[in-house]
């Protein structure tokens, strides 16, 4: 089984439960793993039409992250994965990890992430 990775995609977006998270952009990082047999085929043909165009995948992710407000990063990860599985039929499964870089937790200096896998 072959995989395509899109790593460390950064977005400034307004997502979260608290009122200030809905008005002030914050940094999110998205990582994605796409499992697809087509990667092996395109490795032989060297043809973009034989694989999943990761630039097109990025645009889908960007549309979700910069689009409609979501209260939860769980929702963002699920939306991204589901939409990508729908738009890219060569994908067998997609795992999406959404990280909120500065979560509003008093005294907490780390990040929080949610990872969701969507299978065809």
N, C-alpha and C positions, 0 to 999 in steps of 0.2 A: 504494500500500500504506500502510495506517495503522498506528500504533503506540500502545501504552499503556506508560507508564513508571512504575515504582515505584522511587523513589530513596532512598538513604541510610537504609534500614531497619536499626535497631540492635538487636542481641540480645546478651545475656550468656549464654554457653553453654560447655560443657565438651567441646571437641573438640581433638584433637591427638595426636601420637605419644608425647610425653614423659609420664611418670607424673603430674607436677604439672598438666599440661593436662587430665587426666582427672578431677581432683578440684577444681580451682580455676576458677571461671568467668572467661572472658576475653571481650573485646569483639569482635564480628564485625559487619560491615556488608554488607548484601545490596542489590544493584541488579538490576533486571529490566527487560527490554524484551520486550513481547509484540507480535508482528506478527499483525494480524487485520483482515480486511476488514469485520467487523461494526462497527468504529468509525465508518465512514462512514454506515452504515445508522442507527445509533443517533443520530448527529448530526442526521439528518433527522427521526427519530421522537421523540427526547427520552425514550426508554423504556429503562429499565435492563435489561429482558429481551432487548433487541436487542444487548447488548454483554456484555463480560466484567466482572463485578463485582470491582473491584480490592480491595475489603474482603475478599471471599472468597479472593482470591489471597493476600493478606497472611496470612490465617489458615493457609493451607497452608504457606507459607514458615515462619511461626512454629512450626508443628508439627514441621517437619523440624529447624530450628535448635535448638529447645528439647527435641527428642526424643532418640532413640538416638544414642549416641556414634559419631562418625566419626573415624578417625585423620587423614584428609586433607581439606583444603578442596575438593580435586577431587571427592571423593565427595559432599560437601555440595552443591556446585553441580550435579552430575549428578542427584542425588536430587530436588532442588527442581525443576529443569527438567523431568525426566521425569514427576514426579507432577503438575505443573501442566498439561503437555500432555495427560495422561490425564484430568484432572478438568475441563478447560475445552476442550471440543471446537471452539469457535470460534477458538481459537488456531492459527495456521498454524506458527509457530515461537516459541520462547522462548529468550532469551539471559539467563543468570544469571551475575552476578559476585559472588563471595564474597571478602571482604577480611578478613584477620586483622590487627587493628590493632596488636597488640604481639607479633610473632612471636618465639619464643625463639631469637634469633640473637645471640650475644655481640657487642657493639659496633655493632649495627645498629639505627638509630633510625627506619626507615621501616616501611611496611606491606607485606604481600604479598597478591596477589589471584590468583584463577583465574577465568576466564570460560569457560562452556560453553554451546553452542547446541544445542538439541534441536528437530528439525523433525518435523512430522506425517508 
